[in-house]
Amino acid sequence: MARPIIIDCDPGVDDAIALLLALAHPTALNLLGITTVAGNVPLHYTSQNALQICALAKSHTPVYAGCPRPMLRALATAADIHGATGLQGTELPAPTQSLMVQHAVAFLIDTLQQAPEPITLATLGPLTNIAVALIQAPHIAQNIDHIIAMGGAITHGNMTPSAEFNIYVDPHAAQVVFASGIPIKLITLDTTHQVLTTAEHLQTLRQLNTPVGKAAADLLAHYGTPDRERYGMAGAPLHDPCTIAYLLQPDLFTFKSTYTTVDTTSPDNLGRTVIDWWQRTGKSPNVEVAASVNAAGFYDLLLPSLARL
């Protein structure tokens, strides 16, 4: 039986690949809806991008636009990485559906309140929508099976020396979610930087000779350039698709139970995920943090999945 999930995202190239991976597995993942948030680019673009990815995959999964800014701070984007629209590098089909009228936060609350079984949340961007929903309706937490989130860093950040982008954009929202008591699995940069889309992977995508294969290869080729130049990487790290890969094939990852909090006050460390890897605080673990990934196995899952669409 398919696992009921909601994907909360800010597309973004790696979000787009994550959405395609999820849409390729309808018998495993019952995608109830896609909620969008401001992050990689402003909300207008993230919402339109989600609609275009659905069109590319010939899916009519409903898309709900959410919060246009973080809870307490001005929006910081990653347009330098993803391009001004968030999906630079290829031509995508026009949307075949409109955004749903209902706000993403209202959709989350209503859906979770009425759920006949617990729902998994896959979060690929800043956690603003999830935090606002939990503040408005704390009781929905009991109907969340768990949250699988991409975010944070154990060793070094990509937005500041210590902060990863998704957490940095809305650290206050991340702290609300981490302190909620909901079971959380967190896949950090330390893991996603091991999942690199090399030139060989791009060639495999192009050889699919499909609109999805071409679009994915074009997007990833454009998206990977800054990371190759900045970090000397062999290709683009696929951050967000790791969350969906975990849902489809959890044995690709190992996790460690930790006490994790977010720095919301320090000018130098704002958005840093403070992860008690060695249990030095003595506080009860609240987040399971990814410890390893089978990168070859990840691509063995991803590439044939995209060939389905």
C-alpha positions, 0 to 999 in steps of 0.5 A, spaced: 500 500 500 502 506 498 505 511 503 501 517 504 506 523 503 506 531 502 512 534 499 513 541 502 518 544 497 521 550 494 523 548 487 529 549 485 533 544 481 534 539 486 527 539 488 525 538 481 529 532 481 526 530 488 519 531 485 520 527 479 523 521 483 516 521 487 512 522 481 515 516 478 513 511 484 505 512 485 504 505 487 509 506 493 508 514 494 501 516 495 503 524 493 497 527 496 499 534 495 505 539 493 506 545 498 511 550 496 514 556 500 519 561 498 526 559 499 531 558 493 527 563 489 521 567 491 514 564 492 511 566 485 517 562 482 517 556 486 509 555 485 510 555 478 516 551 478 512 545 481 506 546 476 511 545 470 515 539 473 508 536 474 506 538 467 513 535 465 511 528 469 504 528 466 501 529 473 495 533 476 498 532 483 495 539 486 500 544 488 498 549 494 502 556 494 504 557 502 508 562 505 512 568 501 517 569 507 520 566 513 517 567 520 521 573 522 526 575 517 527 577 510 527 572 505 534 570 502 534 566 496 539 562 492 538 565 485 545 565 484 545 557 484 538 555 481 538 561 476 533 567 477 527 563 476 529 557 480 529 552 474 534 555 469 538 551 463 532 548 460 525 549 457 519 546 461 512 545 459 507 550 461 503 548 467 497 544 465 493 546 471 492 552 476 495 553 483 489 551 488 486 556 491 487 554 498 493 556 502 498 551 503 498 552 511 491 551 511 491 545 506 496 541 511 492 543 517 486 540 514 489 534 511 492 532 517 486 533 521 482 529 517 487 523 515 485 516 516 492 514 517 498 518 519 502 522 513 509 523 512 512 530 510 518 530 506 521 537 506 525 540 501 526 547 503 525 552 509 520 549 514 516 555 514 509 552 512 510 546 517 512 551 523 506 555 521 501 550 521 504 547 527 503 553 531 496 554 528 494 547 530 499 543 534 494 537 534 496 536 527 503 533 530 499 526 532 497 525 525 504 526 522 508 519 521 514 523 521 518 528 517 524 526 513 527 533 511 533 535 507 537 541 511 543 543 516 550 541 516 554 537 522 561 540 519 560 546 515 555 550 511 553 552 504 550 559 506 555 561 511 561 557 514 556 554 519 549 554 516 546 550 511 541 554 506 534 551 508 535 552 515 539 559 515 533 562 511 528 560 516 532 558 523 526 560 527 521 555 523 526 550 523 527 550 531 519 550 532 519 543 528 525 540 531 522 542 538 515 539 536 516 532 538 515 529 531 519 524 529 524 527 524 530 524 520 534 529 517 539 529 511 545 534 512 550 537 507 555 532 510 551 526 506 548 530 500 555 532 498 557 525 497 551 524 492 554 527 486 551 528 479 557 526 474 558 527 467 557 520 466 550 521 470 548 526 465 550 522 459 545 517 462 540 522 462 540 524 455 541 517 453 534 516 455 531 520 449 525 523 453 523 530 455 524 528 462 531 525 461 533 531 457 530 536 462 533 533 468 540 533 464 540 540 462 537 543 469 543 539 473 548 541 468 547 548 469 546 547 477 552 544 478 557 549 475 557 553 481 559 547 486 564 545 481 567 552 481 566 553 489 568 546 492 571 542 486 566 537 486 565 532 480 558 534 479 552 537 482 550 534 489 543 532 489 540 534 496 533 534 496 532 527 492 535 524 498 529 525 502 525 521 497 530 516 496 530 514 503 522 513 503 523 509 497 529 505 499 531 506 506 537 502 506 541 506 502 542 511 509 544 510 516 542 515 521 544 516 528 539 519 534 541 526 536 539 532 540 539 537 535 537 545 536 538 551 531 542 557 533 537 563 532 541 568 535 548 569 534 550 573 528 556 569 526 552 562 527 545 564 525 541 558 522 547 553 524 544 546 526 547 544 533 548 537 533 550 533 539 553 527 535 556 524 541 551 526 546 555 531 550 549 535 553 545 529 556 539 531 553 534 526 549 535 525 542 529 529 538 532 528 531 535 522 527 541 525 523 543 521 517 550 518 518 552 515 511 549 514 504 550 509 499 551 514 493 552 508 487 545 505 490 542 512 490 543 513 482 541 505 481 534 508 484 534 515 481 536 513 473 531 508 472 526 511 476 526 518 471 526 513 465 519 511 467 516 518 466 
